[in-house]
Amino acid sequence: MPLQSSGEISFSQIRTEMNFSSGSNTSATHPTTTLTSNTSDSNYVASASSGAWWSPAYLAFDNSSRWESASGVYSDINYVGGVTTTVDGVSVAGEWIQLEFMNGVTNISSVVYSGTGLQANFGQIVVCASNNQTTFTQLLATGHGYIEGTYNISSNKSYRYVRTICLKKFQGGNSFCTINEWKINGIIGVGGQVSIEDFRASGSTKARGVTGIPTSGQISFADFRGKEAIPVVSGLIAKYTGESWNGSTLVDETGSGYNTNANKGGAISTTTSSNNSLKYMTGGTGAGLQFPTGILPSTYTAIFLTRYNGTNRLRIMDGINQNWLSGHWNGRSGVAFHEGWVHYSDVDYYNNTWVLSTDQINLYRSNGQERGTSGGTSSTRLSLNYGMHTGVTYNENSDWAFYCLFVYNRNLSISEILQMEEYLRNRYQTFIMTTYNWYTLFNRINSNFTISQSGSDPDVQLQMNSTATGSSNTSLWYSQRIQNYSQFVAEFEIYMSGGADGSSFNVGFNSTGGFWGEGPNAPAFCLTFHVWQSRTNGIYLFDSSGNQVGFYNYAVGENVWRPVRVLYTRSTTNTWQIFFNNTNIINYSNPNNESWVTSTSGAIFGFGSRTGGVTHNFYLRRFTLNSPDLQD
């Protein structure tokens, strides 16, 4: 989260927000899975030094991929390992795990081990620390027996590396160790002096992705607000945000000098969002900016957050010297044309909600979804509502809002793109649910079949029913009155197969007890995907009284992932717009929508899935939910 906009700001806060540390009085907890040691003596380490209390020593853990051992290495960041460690001058053999702190950890107050602990009086744990990974100082040595609990450590010295060694003290017996949690409590990265140059764009902050700090002169606390580290900095040549606008110039926060004051002439204002305390820029059809030559470069990745902000809805991000657009065009959002369509749509994906666009010559993504990977032919010099088609030659102007633009001089990999998209979603809080958290937020109700999870972000999927399990009615539910918003957009993908019955998405239900899988679920509006043999296969929309108000004939049980979009407007016109496989299939204007919202509807939304004597598979992934009401 960014620094507060008023009141006192401590240097520890500045360090935390600029990624100098993980903050003060912070706990680092590892591992993410329970680990159990070997139970045999086959891993005796003959090279362990004799003497003291740790002779002879044995490897304590097996060759789990999550820990270092003689033949296995933990592959994730911050973990290293080995067999032998020199502690206070003595060689200690045992499997170990290590955490690295960029600026060191001081005042280590305790280490917590939660689990069954060491058994049978054969095991021991040593905690030690170092700044060079060569000379380690012992901070703690447990007893030989059961070690579950919290161990107090008094250490005022700052250490960069903290290592926990697990060993077996004696040969023989059936010793083992299980650890569920390893936690270091201390103050991370707040000791020592920090020079002013550490905070400047020309100093180490820029290498950490922190931009927008003046390179000379005085530095105010305001300079530090909202300057947290960017996850991908390689190739970043320009960064613009609402905070970059000073009333006449949009300043490039990277310090590369790509500033612009090439104003179209109309007024540009900034508004501080009540949702995230960050600024965004707004302008009408007569307002806009031209970015300098070099923005965009010939090979590029541009990531930006924009939206329509009024009745004029044509282009926003527009090319100056090419017929080029990205994000918005002709009342549609989520489109891109680079002297050729990278992604075209006849429908407006997002209406007036924020659109997070990722753009390369032959790639376009909107709000985390890949839309197109071919068709583009060129880069362009870029404008914000002041290009070839927005005032220079033609007049496809818009009322617009702009949060940010990041420009790279290379094609980011998909892994890097996903990091940046998640960073911006978290920073600007433009989503209620994202592809990275939706499956953790929904509550689950199991019935005969247990909802299962597989895959990794952003493609985590939940299976809600199976052809192998009959008489099951599962649910995912969340309590929030999203129907109160002026608009919301829910996007997800479904995968179905089998012979019966159905699965549904519901808004405005009044019970946490679960949804009837194929609906209707009064007083909720219910969108049902039906594979029931006794009813026409297809997609049904039921109103709050359980009446069918929309239908699309389609064999949904086709063993293919299909995208679904639900666009809701709190209005009696186009209240519900349903898109399936990027086609607008159902439009329903609810004449009683306001009375439903205020008098009848409940606070629960989510999914239901039901099987009976005949069954079906239902999988769900890539769920997102956003609303413009949460973005101002």
PETANOR-V803013 format. One record per residue. N is the residue number from 0. RES is the residue in one small letter. BURIAL is # if it has 9 or more other ideal C-beta (glycine too) atoms within 8 Angstrom, else .. Layout:
n:N res:RES burial:BURIAL
n:N res:RES burial:BURIAL
This chain:
n:0 res:m burial:.
n:1 res:p burial:#
n:2 res:l burial:#
n:3 res:q burial:.
n:4 res:s burial:.
n:5 res:s burial:.
n:6 res:g burial:.
n:7 res:e burial:.
n:8 res:i burial:#
n:9 res:s burial:.
n:10 res:f burial:.
n:11 res:s burial:#
n:12 res:q burial:#
n:13 res:i burial:#
n:14 res:r burial:#
n:15 res:t burial:#
n:16 res:e burial:#
n:17 res:m burial:#
n:18 res:n burial:#
n:19 res:f burial:#
n:20 res:s burial:#
n:21 res:s burial:.
n:22 res:g burial:.
n:23 res:s burial:#
n:24 res:n burial:.
n:25 res:t burial:#
n:26 res:s burial:.
n:27 res:a burial:#
n:28 res:t burial:.
n:29 res:h burial:#
n:30 res:p burial:#
n:31 res:t burial:.
n:32 res:t burial:.
n:33 res:t burial:.
n:34 res:l burial:#
n:35 res:t burial:.
n:36 res:s burial:#
n:37 res:n burial:#
n:38 res:t burial:.
n:39 res:s burial:.
n:40 res:d burial:.
n:41 res:s burial:.
n:42 res:n burial:#
n:43 res:y burial:.
n:44 res:v burial:#
n:45 res:a burial:.
n:46 res:s burial:.
n:47 res:a burial:#
n:48 res:s burial:.
n:49 res:s burial:.
n:50 res:g burial:.
n:51 res:a burial:.
n:52 res:w burial:.
n:53 res:w burial:#
n:54 res:s burial:#
n:55 res:p burial:#
n:56 res:a burial:#
n:57 res:y burial:#
n:58 res:l burial:#
n:59 res:a burial:#
n:60 res:f burial:#
n:61 res:d burial:.
n:62 res:n burial:.
n:63 res:s burial:#
n:64 res:s burial:.
n:65 res:r burial:#
n:66 res:w burial:#
n:67 res:e burial:#
n:68 res:s burial:#
n:69 res:a burial:.
n:70 res:s burial:.
n:71 res:g burial:#
n:72 res:v burial:.
n:73 res:y burial:#
n:74 res:s burial:.
n:75 res:d burial:.
n:76 res:i burial:.
n:77 res:n burial:.
n:78 res:y burial:#
n:79 res:v burial:.
n:80 res:g burial:#
n:81 res:g burial:.
n:82 res:v burial:#
n:83 res:t burial:#
n:84 res:t burial:#
n:85 res:t burial:#
n:86 res:v burial:#
n:87 res:d burial:.
n:88 res:g burial:.
n:89 res:v burial:#
n:90 res:s burial:#
n:91 res:v burial:#
n:92 res:a burial:#
n:93 res:g burial:#
n:94 res:e burial:#
n:95 res:w burial:#
n:96 res:i burial:#
n:97 res:q burial:#
n:98 res:l burial:#
n:99 res:e burial:.
n:100 res:f burial:#
n:101 res:m burial:.
n:102 res:n burial:#
n:103 res:g burial:#
n:104 res:v burial:#
n:105 res:t burial:#
n:106 res:n burial:.
n:107 res:i burial:#
n:108 res:s burial:.
n:109 res:s burial:#
n:110 res:v burial:#
n:111 res:v burial:#
n:112 res:y burial:#
n:113 res:s burial:.
n:114 res:g burial:#
n:115 res:t burial:.
n:116 res:g burial:#
n:117 res:l burial:#
n:118 res:q burial:#
n:119 res:a burial:#
n:120 res:n burial:.
n:121 res:f burial:#
n:122 res:g burial:#
n:123 res:q burial:#
n:124 res:i burial:#
n:125 res:v burial:#
n:126 res:v burial:#
n:127 res:c burial:#
n:128 res:a burial:#
n:129 res:s burial:#
n:130 res:n burial:.
n:131 res:n burial:.
n:132 res:q burial:.
n:133 res:t burial:.
n:134 res:t burial:.
n:135 res:f burial:#
n:136 res:t burial:#
n:137 res:q burial:#
n:138 res:l burial:#
n:139 res:l burial:#
n:140 res:a burial:.
n:141 res:t burial:#
n:142 res:g burial:.
n:143 res:h burial:#
n:144 res:g burial:#
n:145 res:y burial:.
n:146 res:i burial:#
n:147 res:e burial:.
n:148 res:g burial:.
n:149 res:t burial:.
n:150 res:y burial:#
n:151 res:n burial:.
n:152 res:i burial:#
n:153 res:s burial:.
n:154 res:s burial:#
n:155 res:n burial:.
n:156 res:k burial:.
n:157 res:s burial:#
n:158 res:y burial:#
n:159 res:r burial:#
n:160 res:y burial:#
n:161 res:v burial:#
n:162 res:r burial:#
n:163 res:t burial:#
n:164 res:i burial:#
n:165 res:c burial:#
n:166 res:l burial:#
n:167 res:k burial:#
n:168 res:k burial:#
n:169 res:f burial:.
n:170 res:q burial:.
n:171 res:g burial:.
n:172 res:g burial:.
n:173 res:n burial:.
n:174 res:s burial:#
n:175 res:f burial:#
n:176 res:c burial:#
n:177 res:t burial:#
n:178 res:i burial:#
n:179 res:n burial:.
n:180 res:e burial:#
n:181 res:w burial:#
n:182 res:k burial:#
n:183 res:i burial:#
n:184 res:n burial:#
n:185 res:g burial:#
n:186 res:i burial:#
n:187 res:i burial:#
n:188 res:g burial:#
n:189 res:v burial:#
n:190 res:g burial:.
n:191 res:g burial:.
n:192 res:q burial:.
n:193 res:v burial:.
n:194 res:s burial:.
n:195 res:i burial:.
n:196 res:e burial:.
n:197 res:d burial:#
n:198 res:f burial:#
n:199 res:r burial:#
n:200 res:a burial:#
n:201 res:s burial:.
n:202 res:g burial:#
n:203 res:s burial:.
n:204 res:t burial:#
n:205 res:k burial:#
n:206 res:a burial:.
n:207 res:r burial:#
n:208 res:g burial:#
n:209 res:v burial:#
n:210 res:t burial:#
n:211 res:g burial:#
n:212 res:i burial:#
n:213 res:p burial:#
n:214 res:t burial:.
n:215 res:s burial:.
n:216 res:g burial:.
n:217 res:q burial:.
n:218 res:i burial:#
n:219 res:s burial:.
n:220 res:f burial:.
n:221 res:a burial:.
n:222 res:d burial:#
n:223 res:f burial:#
n:224 res:r burial:#
n:225 res:g burial:.
n:226 res:k burial:#
n:227 res:e burial:#
n:228 res:a burial:.
n:229 res:i burial:#
n:230 res:p burial:#
n:231 res:v burial:#
n:232 res:v burial:#
n:233 res:s burial:.
n:234 res:g burial:#
n:235 res:l burial:#
n:236 res:i burial:#
n:237 res:a burial:#
n:238 res:k burial:#
n:239 res:y burial:#
n:240 res:t burial:#
n:241 res:g burial:#
n:242 res:e burial:#
n:243 res:s burial:#
n:244 res:w burial:#
n:245 res:n burial:.
n:246 res:g burial:.
n:247 res:s burial:.
n:248 res:t burial:#
n:249 res:l burial:#
n:250 res:v burial:#
n:251 res:d burial:#
n:252 res:e burial:#
n:253 res:t burial:#
n:254 res:g burial:#
n:255 res:s burial:.
n:256 res:g burial:.
n:257 res:y burial:#
n:258 res:n burial:#
n:259 res:t burial:#
n:260 res:n burial:.
n:261 res:a burial:.
n:262 res:n burial:#
n:263 res:k burial:#
n:264 res:g burial:.
n:265 res:g burial:#
n:266 res:a burial:.
n:267 res:i burial:#
n:268 res:s burial:.
n:269 res:t burial:#
n:270 res:t burial:#
n:271 res:t burial:.
n:272 res:s burial:#
n:273 res:s burial:.
n:274 res:n burial:.
n:275 res:n burial:.
n:276 res:s burial:.
n:277 res:l burial:#
n:278 res:k burial:#
n:279 res:y burial:#
n:280 res:m burial:#
n:281 res:t burial:#
n:282 res:g burial:#
n:283 res:g burial:#
n:284 res:t burial:#
n:285 res:g burial:#
n:286 res:a burial:#
n:287 res:g burial:#
n:288 res:l burial:#
n:289 res:q burial:#
n:290 res:f burial:#
n:291 res:p burial:#
n:292 res:t burial:.
n:293 res:g burial:.
n:294 res:i burial:#
n:295 res:l burial:#
n:296 res:p burial:#
n:297 res:s burial:.
n:298 res:t burial:.
n:299 res:y burial:#
n:300 res:t burial:#
n:301 res:a burial:#
n:302 res:i burial:#
n:303 res:f burial:#
n:304 res:l burial:#
n:305 res:t burial:#
n:306 res:r burial:#
n:307 res:y burial:#
n:308 res:n burial:#
n:309 res:g burial:.
n:310 res:t burial:.
n:311 res:n burial:#
n:312 res:r burial:#
n:313 res:l burial:#
n:314 res:r burial:#
n:315 res:i burial:#
n:316 res:m burial:#
n:317 res:d burial:#
n:318 res:g burial:#
n:319 res:i burial:#
n:320 res:n burial:.
n:321 res:q burial:#
n:322 res:n burial:.
n:323 res:w burial:#
n:324 res:l burial:#
n:325 res:s burial:#
n:326 res:g burial:#
n:327 res:h burial:#
n:328 res:w burial:#
n:329 res:n burial:.
n:330 res:g burial:.
n:331 res:r burial:#
n:332 res:s burial:#
n:333 res:g burial:#
n:334 res:v burial:#
n:335 res:a burial:#
n:336 res:f burial:#
n:337 res:h burial:#
n:338 res:e burial:#
n:339 res:g burial:.
n:340 res:w burial:#
n:341 res:v burial:#
n:342 res:h burial:#
n:343 res:y burial:.
n:344 res:s burial:#
n:345 res:d burial:.
n:346 res:v burial:#
n:347 res:d burial:#
n:348 res:y burial:#
n:349 res:y burial:#
n:350 res:n burial:#
n:351 res:n burial:.
n:352 res:t burial:#
n:353 res:w burial:#
n:354 res:v burial:#
n:355 res:l burial:#
n:356 res:s burial:#
n:357 res:t burial:#
n:358 res:d burial:#
n:359 res:q burial:#
n:360 res:i burial:#
n:361 res:n burial:#
n:362 res:l burial:#
n:363 res:y burial:#
n:364 res:r burial:#
n:365 res:s burial:#
n:366 res:n burial:#
n:367 res:g burial:#
n:368 res:q burial:#
n:369 res:e burial:.
n:370 res:r burial:#
n:371 res:g burial:#
n:372 res:t burial:.
n:373 res:s burial:.
n:374 res:g burial:#
n:375 res:g burial:#
n:376 res:t burial:.
n:377 res:s burial:#
n:378 res:s burial:#
n:379 res:t burial:#
n:380 res:r burial:#
n:381 res:l burial:#
n:382 res:s burial:#
n:383 res:l burial:#
n:384 res:n burial:#
n:385 res:y burial:#
n:386 res:g burial:#
n:387 res:m burial:#
n:388 res:h burial:#
n:389 res:t burial:#
n:390 res:g burial:#
n:391 res:v burial:#
n:392 res:t burial:.
n:393 res:y burial:.
n:394 res:n burial:.
n:395 res:e burial:#
n:396 res:n burial:#
n:397 res:s burial:#
n:398 res:d burial:#
n:399 res:w burial:#
n:400 res:a burial:#
n:401 res:f burial:#
n:402 res:y burial:#
n:403 res:c burial:#
n:404 res:l burial:#
n:405 res:f burial:#
n:406 res:v burial:#
n:407 res:y burial:#
n:408 res:n burial:.
n:409 res:r burial:#
n:410 res:n burial:.
n:411 res:l burial:#
n:412 res:s burial:.
n:413 res:i burial:.
n:414 res:s burial:.
n:415 res:e burial:#
n:416 res:i burial:#
n:417 res:l burial:#
n:418 res:q burial:#
n:419 res:m burial:#
n:420 res:e burial:#
n:421 res:e burial:#
n:422 res:y burial:#
n:423 res:l burial:#
n:424 res:r burial:#
n:425 res:n burial:.
n:426 res:r burial:#
n:427 res:y burial:#
n:428 res:q burial:#
n:429 res:t burial:#
n:430 res:f burial:#
n:431 res:i burial:#
n:432 res:m burial:#
n:433 res:t burial:#
n:434 res:t burial:#
n:435 res:y burial:.
n:436 res:n burial:.
n:437 res:w burial:#
n:438 res:y burial:#
n:439 res:t burial:.
n:440 res:l burial:.
n:441 res:f burial:#
n:442 res:n burial:.
n:443 res:r burial:.
n:444 res:i burial:#
n:445 res:n burial:.
n:446 res:s burial:.
n:447 res:n burial:.
n:448 res:f burial:#
n:449 res:t burial:.
n:450 res:i burial:#
n:451 res:s burial:.
n:452 res:q burial:#
n:453 res:s burial:.
n:454 res:g burial:.
n:455 res:s burial:.
n:456 res:d burial:.
n:457 res:p burial:#
n:458 res:d burial:#
n:459 res:v burial:#
n:460 res:q burial:#
n:461 res:l burial:#
n:462 res:q burial:#
n:463 res:m burial:#
n:464 res:n burial:#
n:465 res:s burial:#
n:466 res:t burial:#
n:467 res:a burial:.
n:468 res:t burial:#
n:469 res:g burial:#
n:470 res:s burial:.
n:471 res:s burial:#
n:472 res:n burial:#
n:473 res:t burial:#
n:474 res:s burial:#
n:475 res:l burial:#
n:476 res:w burial:#
n:477 res:y burial:#
n:478 res:s burial:.
n:479 res:q burial:.
n:480 res:r burial:.
n:481 res:i burial:#
n:482 res:q burial:#
n:483 res:n burial:.
n:484 res:y burial:#
n:485 res:s burial:.
n:486 res:q burial:#
n:487 res:f burial:#
n:488 res:v burial:#
n:489 res:a burial:#
n:490 res:e burial:#
n:491 res:f burial:#
n:492 res:e burial:#
n:493 res:i burial:#
n:494 res:y burial:#
n:495 res:m burial:#
n:496 res:s burial:#
n:497 res:g burial:#
n:498 res:g burial:.
n:499 res:a burial:#
n:500 res:d burial:#
n:501 res:g burial:#
n:502 res:s burial:#
n:503 res:s burial:#
n:504 res:f burial:#
n:505 res:n burial:#
n:506 res:v burial:#
n:507 res:g burial:#
n:508 res:f burial:#
n:509 res:n burial:#
n:510 res:s burial:.
n:511 res:t burial:.
n:512 res:g burial:.
n:513 res:g burial:#
n:514 res:f burial:#
n:515 res:w burial:#
n:516 res:g burial:#
n:517 res:e burial:#
n:518 res:g burial:#
n:519 res:p burial:#
n:520 res:n burial:#
n:521 res:a burial:#
n:522 res:p burial:#
n:523 res:a burial:#
n:524 res:f burial:#
n:525 res:c burial:#
n:526 res:l burial:#
n:527 res:t burial:#
n:528 res:f burial:#
n:529 res:h burial:#
n:530 res:v burial:#
n:531 res:w burial:#
n:532 res:q burial:.
n:533 res:s burial:.
n:534 res:r burial:.
n:535 res:t burial:.
n:536 res:n burial:#
n:537 res:g burial:#
n:538 res:i burial:#
n:539 res:y burial:#
n:540 res:l burial:#
n:541 res:f burial:#
n:542 res:d burial:#
n:543 res:s burial:#
n:544 res:s burial:.
n:545 res:g burial:.
n:546 res:n burial:.
n:547 res:q burial:.
n:548 res:v burial:.
n:549 res:g burial:#
n:550 res:f burial:#
n:551 res:y burial:#
n:552 res:n burial:.
n:553 res:y burial:#
n:554 res:a burial:.
n:555 res:v burial:#
n:556 res:g burial:#
n:557 res:e burial:.
n:558 res:n burial:.
n:559 res:v burial:.
n:560 res:w burial:.
n:561 res:r burial:#
n:562 res:p burial:#
n:563 res:v burial:#
n:564 res:r burial:#
n:565 res:v burial:#
n:566 res:l burial:#
n:567 res:y burial:#
n:568 res:t burial:#
n:569 res:r burial:#
n:570 res:s burial:.
n:571 res:t burial:.
n:572 res:t burial:.
n:573 res:n burial:.
n:574 res:t burial:#
n:575 res:w burial:#
n:576 res:q burial:#
n:577 res:i burial:#
n:578 res:f burial:#
n:579 res:f burial:#
n:580 res:n burial:.
n:581 res:n burial:.
n:582 res:t burial:.
n:583 res:n burial:#
n:584 res:i burial:#
n:585 res:i burial:#
n:586 res:n burial:#
n:587 res:y burial:#
n:588 res:s burial:#
n:589 res:n burial:#
n:590 res:p burial:.
n:591 res:n burial:.
n:592 res:n burial:#
n:593 res:e burial:.
n:594 res:s burial:.
n:595 res:w burial:#
n:596 res:v burial:#
n:597 res:t burial:.
n:598 res:s burial:.
n:599 res:t burial:.
n:600 res:s burial:#
n:601 res:g burial:#
n:602 res:a burial:.
n:603 res:i burial:#
n:604 res:f burial:#
n:605 res:g burial:#
n:606 res:f burial:#
n:607 res:g burial:#
n:608 res:s burial:#
n:609 res:r burial:#
n:610 res:t burial:#
n:611 res:g burial:#
n:612 res:g burial:.
n:613 res:v burial:#
n:614 res:t burial:#
n:615 res:h burial:#
n:616 res:n burial:#
n:617 res:f burial:#
n:618 res:y burial:#
n:619 res:l burial:#
n:620 res:r burial:#
n:621 res:r burial:#
n:622 res:f burial:#
n:623 res:t burial:#
n:624 res:l burial:#
n:625 res:n burial:#
n:626 res:s burial:#
n:627 res:p burial:#
n:628 res:d burial:.
n:629 res:l burial:#
n:630 res:q burial:#
n:631 res:d burial:.
